């Protein structure tokens, strides 16, 4: 009897230990982000400030938007390598439509609206083609999206006549873009307090460097996109079907899910969120750039993996991708503030990706262990 009680105690202790480790594996990215903020706040001059945190949030919006659609794709055990250049295609299309309409005499507001709609619409095309190739023609996602990578890249440069940016935007149009892309709903001015929507015209130039943007428009737009797609994934029938397909495509088909149509929609969503990123890039930098999302492609995949999405499908969420995006942005900003060579950014992010994959494997092993106990 004593041996039985000892065995039960050992079993309970094993379960407690396993649950503790499971908690760490599921929440490690949040703890890691907190640790990074504390570390850089203690070691980096000026890191712990409202102004710097606002800058980090704004910087992370590009990766964050790309990682939202990428999360949907990876949950279905796929990947989209073309979204980096889809961002650029959306950026240059939006810029060209705005420029051409403004040059033809259209109102700035109409030109901006038409440009945004055009940029978002054109971003759906690579996603649609990717989805058809993967779902209907059964081309592996890596190959299909890699081919689309080259196609979209070429089209983006064709739209700019082989140049790096779309030029010729009027001063009025650039100012309107800058107002949204670099504006904020709320500002804080030392010794003067809070200001809504815009800075006072009598603000001395020497005080501008001390102004903090508390609610930048790009961050608010990105937050809205995050909320919408996080809700769809977590609370809707469409989201549940996404997880089922990622867990087992064959089981999803047997349960009556139209897998082909669902996958096509998933890749269209990925193109759409990349299109939003391209439009916001134009608003922030007032120029359409084909390579706008090139450098952020691998970072978006990294954010998804760091956030806990399983590369083999069936697991993941949007908030994990958001945290992964913030980790990358905090790392990049913190290393710059510490005056560490930018080359180390790639090394550090690569190490974090490997850690994330190892943690994911550990979590899978723990789930198997608990199911056998």
Residue pairs with C-beta under 8 A, 6 or more apart in sequence:
11 373
14 373
15 370
15 373
18 366
18 369
18 370
18 373
21 362
21 366
22 363
22 366
22 367
22 370
24 31
25 359
25 360
25 362
25 363
25 366
26 308
26 363
28 359
29 306
29 307
29 308
29 320
29 323
29 324
29 327
29 356
30 323
32 327
32 352
33 323
33 326
33 327
33 330
36 327
36 330
36 331
36 334
37 48
37 330
39 334
40 47
40 48
40 330
40 333
40 334
40 337
40 338
41 47
41 48
43 338
44 334
44 337
44 338
45 337
46 52
46 337
47 333
47 334
47 337
49 212
50 188
50 212
50 214
51 210
51 211
51 212
51 213
52 333
52 337
54 184
54 212
54 213
54 214
54 216
54 219
55 333
56 326
56 329
56 330
56 333
57 216
57 219
57 326
57 329
58 213
58 216
58 218
58 219
58 284
59 329
59 332
59 333
60 325
60 326
60 328
60 329
61 218
61 219
61 221
61 222
61 277
61 280
62 87
62 277
62 280
62 281
62 292
62 293
62 296
63 296
63 299
63 300
63 303
63 325
63 328
63 329
64 222
64 226
64 303
64 321
64 322
64 325
64 326
65 222
65 225
65 273
65 274
65 276
65 277
65 280
66 83
66 84
66 87
66 273
66 274
66 277
66 293
66 296
66 297
66 299
66 300
67 300
67 301
67 303
67 304
67 307
67 321
67 322
67 324
67 325
68 225
68 226
68 229
68 273
68 318
68 321
69 80
69 83
69 127
69 229
69 269
69 270
69 271
69 272
69 273
69 274
70 79
70 80
70 83
70 270
70 300
70 301
70 303
70 304
70 321
71 233
71 304
71 307
71 309
71 316
71 317
71 318
71 320
71 321
72 229
72 233
72 242
72 266
72 269
72 270
73 79
73 80
73 141
73 266
73 267
73 270
74 301
74 304
74 305
74 309
74 310
74 311
74 313
74 316
75 233
75 242
75 243
75 246
75 309
75 310
75 313
75 314
75 315
75 316
76 242
76 245
76 246
76 263
76 266
76 313
77 246
77 249
77 311
77 312
77 313
77 314
78 134
78 141
78 263
78 266
78 267
78 313
79 141
79 142
79 145
79 301
80 127
80 130
80 141
80 145
80 267
80 270
80 271
81 142
81 145
81 146
81 148
81 149
81 297
82 126
82 130
82 145
82 146
82 148
82 149
82 151
82 152
83 126
83 270
83 271
83 273
83 274
83 293
83 297
83 300
84 149
84 274
84 293
84 294
84 295
84 296
84 297
84 300
85 149
85 152
85 153
85 156
85 290
85 291
85 293
85 294
86 123
86 126
86 127
86 152
86 271
86 274
86 275
86 278
86 293
87 274
87 275
87 277
87 278
87 281
87 292
87 293
87 296
88 152
88 153
88 156
88 278
88 289
88 290
88 291
88 292
88 293
88 294
89 122
89 123
89 126
89 152
89 155
89 156
89 159
89 278
89 290
90 119
90 120
90 122
90 123
90 274
90 275
90 276
90 277
90 278
90 279
91 119
91 278
91 279
91 281
91 282
91 288
91 289
91 290
91 292
91 293
92 156
92 159
92 160
92 166
92 288
92 289
92 290
93 115
93 118
93 119
93 122
93 159
93 278
93 288
94 115
94 116
94 118
94 119
94 278
94 279
94 282
94 288
95 115
95 165
95 166
95 169
95 282
95 287
95 288
96 115
96 159
96 166
96 288
97 111
97 114
97 115
97 118
97 119
98 111
98 112
98 114
98 115
98 169
98 173
99 111
99 166
99 168
99 169
99 170
99 173
101 110
101 111
101 114
101 115
102 108
102 111
102 169
102 170
102 172
102 173
103 168
103 170
106 114
108 172
108 173
108 176
109 176
111 173
112 173
112 176
112 177
116 279
119 275
119 278
119 279
119 282
120 272
120 275
120 276
120 279
121 275
122 275
123 271
123 272
123 274
123 275
123 276
123 278
124 268
124 271
124 272
124 275
125 271
126 148
126 151
126 152
126 271
127 267
127 268
127 269
127 270
127 271
127 272
127 274
128 264
128 267
128 268
128 271
129 148
130 141
130 144
130 145
130 148
130 267
130 270
130 271
131 263
131 264
131 265
131 266
131 267
131 268
132 264
133 139
133 144
133 148
134 140
134 141
134 144
134 263
134 267
135 259
135 260
135 261
135 263
135 264
136 260
136 264
153 290
156 290
157 163
157 290
159 166
159 290
160 166
160 288
160 290
164 289
164 290
164 291
165 287
165 288
165 289
166 287
166 288
166 289
167 287
169 177
169 286
169 287
174 286
177 282
177 283
177 286
178 283
178 286
180 217
180 283
181 217
181 218
181 280
181 282
181 283
181 284
181 285
181 286
182 216
182 283
182 284
183 197
183 198
183 216
183 217
184 213
184 214
184 215
184 216
184 217
185 196
185 197
185 214
185 215
185 216
185 217
185 220
186 194
186 195
186 196
186 213
186 214
186 215
187 194
187 195
187 196
187 198
187 199
187 211
187 212
187 213
187 214
188 194
188 195
188 211
188 212
188 214
189 195
189 199
189 200
189 203
189 207
189 210
189 211
190 207
190 210
192 200
192 203
194 214
199 208
199 211
203 211
218 280
218 283
218 284
221 276
221 280
222 280
225 273
225 276
226 318
226 319
226 322
229 269
229 273
229 318
230 317
230 318
230 319
232 238
232 239
233 239
233 242
233 317
233 318
234 317
234 318
238 262
238 265
241 252
241 257
241 262
242 262
242 266
243 314
243 315
244 251
244 252
244 255
244 257
245 252
245 257
245 259
245 262
245 263
245 313
246 310
246 313
246 314
246 315
247 313
247 314
248 314
249 259
252 259
253 259
274 293
277 292
277 293
277 296
278 292
278 293
281 289
281 292
281 293
282 288
282 292
299 325
299 328
299 349
300 325
302 324
302 328
302 349
302 352
302 353
302 356
303 321
303 324
303 325
303 327
303 328
304 316
304 320
304 321
304 324
305 311
305 324
305 353
305 356
305 357
305 360
306 320
306 323
306 324
306 327
306 328
306 352
306 353
306 356
307 316
307 317
307 319
307 320
307 321
307 322
307 323
307 324
307 325
308 315
308 316
308 317
308 320
308 356
308 360
309 315
309 316
309 317
309 320
309 321
310 316
310 360
310 364
311 357
311 360
324 356
327 352
328 349
331 345
331 348
331 349
331 352
332 345
335 342
335 344
335 345
335 348
336 342
